[in-house]
């Protein structure tokens, strides 16, 4: 089922009625929708109130609850503590995962990210042979930090067709960093929600280990999905130009990331739905049932074949791997 992403940017009173989200606006009008249809709920206005009964139902249905600060930037995320019936078993298998396995999973993650970045550049008419070469050179644990090299290469070139020159990715920097920040925050909530639904702890990462970060695993898994946000941001700048402040249509476009089409193993689905294939495959790796993480490709086109030493391949070629 395709879950809805709801955004509230004006005063409202949110409550629950018969497993429905009841929304009462300032002018007294009311709207409602089934709670079971909601995937992400984002609250952006300081004059929004909600009942505890609603919060209980949102958590029971594994809704990612996102709050924003005074600058309208997403800053808080609340998730269900019990997202899977076999959660304790899956936690244990995740915690007991050996370091060599985690290094291999990170190598696959980096390779998938580099491939999607290369596809995005090529879509914009930018040469990306270096990214393809680095994707073939990724080794266990990405010891050479090809992820970092790839990011530097990618960001310097991505927005050149739009006349922005060599862009520098900096969360505190000038636009379009604001667009990227907003999109990534939404995507991070979706990824964390997917991990919880697969019975995994989003805190324990395979690469990220910051002791102050409650979503290390989400920050690992999100990497190959980031170019999907980059694609939306590029399209926004192309159609609306560059703005220091996010407007309503820009936010709506970025919120649509949940329904952006992705392709995993040749199967197309909305991102929020398809993401469950990725998180389920991660659990199978922790459980010793598979050795391949299933990540999406940015564009469903036939591409050059990677050499046999590569840890991750394209969805058309996944059958080359034995998942059992």
N, C-alpha and C positions, 0 to 999 in steps of 0.2 A: 504494500500500500504506500502511495506517495503521501508523505507527511507534509503538513503546511508549516511555513515559517511566518509567524505573526510579528508585526512591528507596531508599537504604540508610541507615537511621538507627540501626543497631546493629552491633557488631563482626562482621566477615566477611572471608573471604579470597577474592578474585576472581581467576580465572585463565581460560585458554582451553583448550578441548578440541574438536578437530575443528570449528572455526568456531562453537563454542557458548560462551556465557558460562557458566562453571562457578562457582557460589556455594557456598562451604563455611561454614556457620554455626558458632557457638561450641559448640553441642551435637553437632557432628559430622555433622549432616544436610547433604545436598547437593541443590542445585537447578540446573537448566540451561535455557538458552533460546538460540535462534539469534541471533547477533550482528547479522545482517542485518535483524532485526525491531526493533532498538533505534534510537530517535531521540535521546533525551536520557538521560544517566546522571548522577544526582545523588548525591554522597557527603557524608553529614552527620556521621558518627561518626569521632572521631580514631583509633579502632582498626580501621580498614579498610585492608587491604593488597591490592595487585594486582600482577600480573606485567607485564613490559615487552611480552611477546608479546601479552597482551590489549590493551594500549594501542595497539600497532601495528594490530591488527585493528579496534579501535574507530575509529581515524583513517581507515583504508581505507574504512570504511563510513559515513564522515561523521557519526559520532555526536558530539553536543555533550556534552562532559565537564565537569560543573559540580562545584566543591568549595565547602564551607561553612566558616565560621570557628567559633570556640568558642561564639559566641552562636547558632549554627545559621542564620546568614544567608548566602545564596549570595555568594561573593566572587571566585571564580576560574572562568575559562572557557577550555577548550582546544578548538580546531577543527582540522580537516584543512587542510594547506597547499595541497593539490592537489584541489580539489573539482569540477573540470570539465575535460573533455578539451581544450577550446579556451580554457583559462584565460588564457594570455598575450595572445591576441587580445582577449578581453573586458576584461582589465585595461587594455589600451591604449585601447580605446574609452571606458572609464569615465574614465580619466585625462585624455583629450582632450576630454571633455564641456565645452561652453562655458557661461559663467556665466548667460546668459539662459535656457538650457535648465534649469539647476539651479534657478533662481529659479521657473520655471514648475512644476517638479516639486514644489518645496516648497509652492507655493501650493495645488496639488492635495492635497498631504498635509495641510496645515492645514485645508482645507475639508472633507476626509473626516473628520478628527478632530472638528471642530465638529459635523458632522452626526450622528456616532455619539454624541457627548455629548448632543446635543439629543434624540435618540431614547431614550437611557437615562433622562434626566430625565422625559420624557413617559410612559415606561413606569411610572415611580414616581408619576405623578400630579402632576408639577411642571411649571409653565409654562416653555417654552423658546423663546418667540418671538425673544428677543434673540439666542440662539445661531444660529437659522435666519437672522436678518438679517445677522449677522456672516459666516456662511458664504457669503452672496451677495456680501459686500463685500470678500472676500479678493482682493488683487491680487498680481502677480508679486513673489516674495520676501517676501510678507506684511510690507510696509514699516510698516504701522500696528501690528504685533504683535497681531493679533486672536487669535492662538493664546494669548497670555498673558492677554488680556482674557477670552477664553472660559474658560480654566482657573479664573480667579478667580470668575467667575459660577457655573460648574459646581460647584466644590468647596464653596462657601458653601451650596448648596442640596441637594446629593445626599443627604446623610444626615439631613436634617431629618425625613423621615417615620419615622425610627428613634429620634427623640428626642435626637439628638446635637447639635442646634443648628447653628451655622455652623462647619463643619469646616475646618481649615486643613491643607493638604497640605504636610507637612514630613518628609523621609526620616528625620530624627532625632527626630520628634515622637512623641506618644503614640498609642496604638491608635485607629483601625485602620490607622495608617501602617505598622505592622509587617506586616499582611496584604497591603497594597498593595506594599510593598517585596519581599516574598517572591514574590508573583505576577508582578510586573514582571521580576524577575530570571530567572524561568523563561521568560517570554515573550521576553525579550531573547536568551536562549540559542537559542531556537527560531528567532527572526528571523535571528540571525547565521548559524546553520546553513543556513537557506534561502538567504541571500545567497551563501555559499560554494558551495552546490550549483548556483547559477546562474552560477558563474564570476566573481563580483564580489568586490571588496576591501571587507570590512566596515569598514575603517579610514577610507576616503575618503568623507566625507559630502557630501550636497547642501546641507545647512545647518549642521549641527554641525561645528565645526572645532577643537575643543580639542586642542592638541598632545599632551596627556597621555592622551587617550582612544583606545584601540585599536579602538573599535567605533562610530565616529561615524555611519556609514551605517546601522548597526542601530538607533541611537538616533533616526535620522530616520524610518525605515520603521515603527518600532514604534508611532508616535504614534496612528494611527487604530485600532490594535489594542488600545490600553490600556483602552478602555471594556469590552472583553470580560473583562478582569481585574476591573474595577470592579464589573461585574455579579455575578461570583462572590463578591466580598467583601461586597457588599450582601446577597446571599442567605445568606452565612455569619453575618453579624451578626443578620439577621432570624431565623435558626433557632437560633443558639447564644448570642447575646448578644456582648458585647465582652470580649475577653481580652487582657491585656498579653503573655502568652506563647502562642505557637502550639502547639496540640495536634495529635495525630496525624491526627484527622479533618479539621482545617482544612488541614493540609499536603496531605492526599490530595485535597481539593476543589480546591486551587489547582494541584496537579500535573495535574489533569484539563483544564487550559487547552489542552493539546495536542490534545485530542479534542473541544473545544467546537465546536459546529456554526457555520460561517460561510457567508455567501451572497455570491458574487461573480458578477456578470452573471446572476443568477438561478439559479446552480448552487450547490447546497449540498454541503459537504464538511467533514471535520474540519479544525480550524485548521492543524495542521502540514502537511496535504496542500494545502489551499487557499492557504496562504501562498506556495507555489511559483508560483501564478499572478501574485501581486504581484511577486515578485522577478524572474520571467521578463519581466513587462511593463516593469519598470525597465530591464532589459538592453536590450530592444527600443527604449526611449527613448534610451539611450546610443548605440545602433547607428544611430539615425536611421530606424528602421522604424516607429515609432509616436510619438504625442505624448500618450498617455493612460496614466496609472498606474492599475492595477486594484486598488482597495481594497475590503474587505468592508463590508457594512452590518450594523449590530448586530441589527436585527430585520427580518425579511422581510415588511414591510407596505408598502402603497402610501402614498406621502407627497406632499406638495406639490412641485410642479415648480419647479426653480430657473430663474432668468432666463438669457438667452442669453450673458451675459457671464461666467457662472460657469465656472471651470476644470475642476471635477469635477462629475459628475452621479451620479444613483442607478443601481444596477445595471440596473433595468428600462429605463433610458434610454440605456445605453451605446451602443446601435446608432445613436444620433444622431451619434456621432463616427466619423470615418474613421480607422481604425487603421493604414492603409497609408501 
